[in-house]
Amino acid sequence: GLSGNRFVGCLQNHDQIGNRALGRRVGHLLSPEEVKLGAALVLTAPFVPMIFQGEEWASPSPFLYFTDHRDPGLAGRMKDERGREFSEFGWDPEEIPDPQAEETFARSRLDWEAAEKHPHREILEWHRELIRLRRNRPELTDGRLEETSVRCREQERWLVLGRGRLTVALNFSERERKVPLPGSGKKKILLASEEGIAPDGDTLRLPPRAAVILEG
């Protein structure tokens, strides 16, 4: 019964990344197209969106687990425990960065220049466009869950969100999908992750791993 504005939605957070063996971010695990899909889902959902530092341009820097313990005994145990923990999941303990090493901390710093390079620049602009749209369309900040509709076909890997007069269509598949659109009125594309997308009556042909936001 609570508003969506009482919840936080995200693709990743510092715990999920820092507690991985090698600090891999979503940008390390997904293609640029899939990163855009995830951003579209987070920034159009009826929750408070959280973007982890550097996520907005798929920062190539890892976010490793680093510490600055002054007690040598504690520092040594921390390194040993990390190695033991991840070895149980099949990792070579020698591959796990030493939390106490200054290099581990230095590698986790954001490389701001990367935001100006391909494909990070395009991902950053996509986030900016989504945030701009969210700021200007009250439907996207409406936390009333009863005002949000969800349609999906798991086998074909597409998802359609209804957000007031807006429709968010997402194709997570590696193939083009013909996605049904709600309502019968003419729809206008406000934002699309790929060029050349156009509604065809009450359906939409979505390229692989593409996202589109429509009005109408």
Disulfide bonds with the S-S distance in Angstrom:
none
